[in-house]
Amino acid sequence: MKKQIQTSMLLIAVLAFAVMAEPKVTSVASIGKGVAADQPGGEIAQGSVFQVAGIFFEGGDPVVSELPLGTEVAGVKVIFTAEDGTAVEAFIQEVRVNRITGILPSTAAAGKYKIKVTVNGEASKELAAVVVQRNPGIVTTGRTGAGQASAKMIVPDADPVVNGFTKPARPGQQIVLAVTGLGPITGADNELPTEENLLPLKVAIGSKEVDATFAGRDGVSPGMDKVTFTLPEDVEVGCGVPVLLKWDGGESNSAGLTIEKPDKAACTHPWGLSEDTLRRLDEGGTVGVGFFFLARIGIQTTAAGITIDSSSESFGGSFERLTVSQLPTTSLYDAPLNITTIGNCSVISVFTQQTDTPVEVVDDPSLDAGPELTLTGPNGLNKAIPRQKGNSYSASLGTSTGLPSIPGLPTIPGLPGLPGASGPLVVAGDYRLTGRGGNDVGPFTANLTVGQPLTWTNRDQITAIDRSRPLTVTWSGGTGSDTISLSGTSINVDVASKTSRGDYFWCTGYVRDGSLTVPTGILQRLQPTTGSIETGSIGTLTLNTSTTPPNGQFKAPLVAGGEVEYAIFGFTQGAQKTLPVR
């Protein structure tokens, strides 16, 4: 009888989905990392939880497995095949139309694997993955490896409290982080595990560092680990204080932890969001935001010994509704990240793989503000900004390209640029952005003042990013209260495997500082490049300044009631050059 019931339940689960002819896999990653499983930093640890993204069914409701977990759910299997042909079937936790969550058995040997998904016997194409003994990663609310940490606070004589904007941790409080990847266990991976320490860890919170009091399996969830520690009394406070794990051999991803002083009920968000708005985010709601920017960027490109200077001016932006997992904290990039913060600078590594498989479909967060916006400004600027796909608004305002500079040949003073070039439209002065309103956002007006331009004074003297010594950039002009950032990249593309690795650093300050210096420790995290655009091995260095609120901050009504909680109309000026990283 029991077997008949189990068979009937499995049949119902299979029928709950409309089956595709062939499952399509786009990516495989640990839920604590978000980095592709075949790339450095993204390796899947023995006994850890991972996710496979793709399109597996035409439609249907999620199917969640019961304990003990099996290796097949709703006709779905995830199979890891080692280089020697050994096949390892993962334990399945949940199956969705576009995502499968599973546990790699602790018994899987370390090494290189090919992963495929089978649905009722139909197999997907294989993706590469690397399995290691351990690779700790902090689980975030969106399970992307970036954003707000999934964390709880220990409260005496009460249940743990989930960390959030309106439920902040307090200095001196004990914290439990959700983690995966601490390593294999000797018990069963598909049952509730025994809690035992697996790895000595240190926890970095902002600029402070403490020892973890426990780092091992979480007894209430197979494949999941937890790390327990106590916040220092002098810890920094904020809505997204960076937290990461350290051990002999590496560091985890960085995530945001909300910490506040005992006399405050909620954190002070840098966008000035109200306590009610923060509470709505904590409860799974959204916040309305708008980001619109005038941009002017000058680019100096060198290839085959020839240097070309060009510049472009543009406008772009959109209104959106974001969840707490989509809000920027330690990351400003919508990509799988591996983040490390050092001093006043940060460095990340982003791994990508080109694929023809459709990506996971998610709810569209964009808001419609009408068919076009209008931008006006100095020198008679009056530009219609059309709505693009996805309710974004953008337009090119002008471009300029100079004649090539060839080593050994003298420059010709006063010679104009290439045909089709236009003079600058974005100059110092007052600008206005207006919208007549659309289906989601009503009529609005935003005002912005642009100051004098900034000049990168030592750009021509920097011919390479030398990782063995600090890098200093200097500038003049600009508006002293505006923010400034110096960013650098090293990108290496492997055409054969259609993969790429990009290492990025950025350091921030104010225009009034006059200079920024990148420490050697940051530069050494970059991969070397040849500086060749032709081979896809290039480096870039970018100096960027942006206006700061309240300049450009505005309100916009929502058609359904209320208003966009945070909206900014800003100006950003950048200067970039390509160069090798050595």
C-alpha angles and dihedrals in degrees: 000000000000090000091050091052092049090048091050092049091051091049091051090050092052092048091049088075131062100228122228123220091242129009114236121213122200104172147353122209144153111259088232096054113030090204120124109271094235095054131085109275093019100077116136113241123224110266094012134128119255138173132221115206125200141088113299104157137021090235145324145120124288118270116213119198124232125222129305090046117225132209094241127051125170088350091304126131132174112207126193112200118196125215090259091055097257110148122212120190115211124226109250119226102171139359123205133170091262106016139050122194118200147154123243107223116250088233094066108114120239114257145076121326143178115225126206136170122221123198114192088335096312109122129213126220114278127255126199123247139171122220121206135176094252139356110165117210132177111237113230130204092259093040090234099116091249134077130035116004119242097240143149134203121227111234120190114249092359141080118277114271121229111241114245146143092275093033101052126175117247130225109269093023124130114246132198116203122199106234139165133194102051091134146270127317131209094229129073116298094205095058133062104287130229112252111244136147111263106173138015107240141180121212121215114205112182105308094338129089131200138172118258112243091205133014115172147086120332106235094216100056131043114237093010125114132196133208120205124198142147122247115237116248090239096047119140117259130221146110093276112021106176115249126183140163126242130195139155102294104023157343132264129232117285121246136178123260122190111229127169140166117269094252094060123079094200138019121263105250116212089230091058093243114176123246089250091054092048090050090051089053091049089053093054099268130127140247124221114233137172127199120183125166140185107212136193119180132175118203128196110197125187121192130159089356094303120116123204126186118206137164136197136191124204147156128222145154149118146210116246144169113233133192123218090263090056097050114105114251118147091352136059095181127092094217139087105286142196104195132190124178119208119178112310092337133075134202130197138182120216122192122195136179124199113233138170092212117109115255126238113287115233134176113283107247095189124116125214114234097173138284094296145358127219125230120194131176148132124338092029096299108174112158131170110220109206125215112251132199112303094027093283122140123217144150139170112242100188148318137215129191125185127212115272120273110222121194113249095022121099120242118245111232117226095012110144123235129257120305116278095036120138133204122251117286098179104075134148112296145073124316133189130202119195134180129191092210136250142206094307110017124048129216115308143170127207127187128202135181117209117202132206117308123263123235124210098221102190100036095115092050092059107080100160142009103251107201093196097068139035117274119223125193123191133195144174135209125023129106113303096220094051118101122247132199133191114204134178135188140196115194127184119183123199103204094189096057094031089232133126139189121211123188115195134185131183134183124191138205142127129291089241089066092074094207145034128206123204112211120235089242090064095045092051089063089067121093115236118254136192094227089237116141089188093063097036095247106122143142130207136193120201132186112197134179127192136188116249132220140296082042103085097004113137146164127240126189122233118227091224091054136280123044143269104282097215127018131163134186106196145165126231126187121192140180119197137180134184117231141148124273111224 
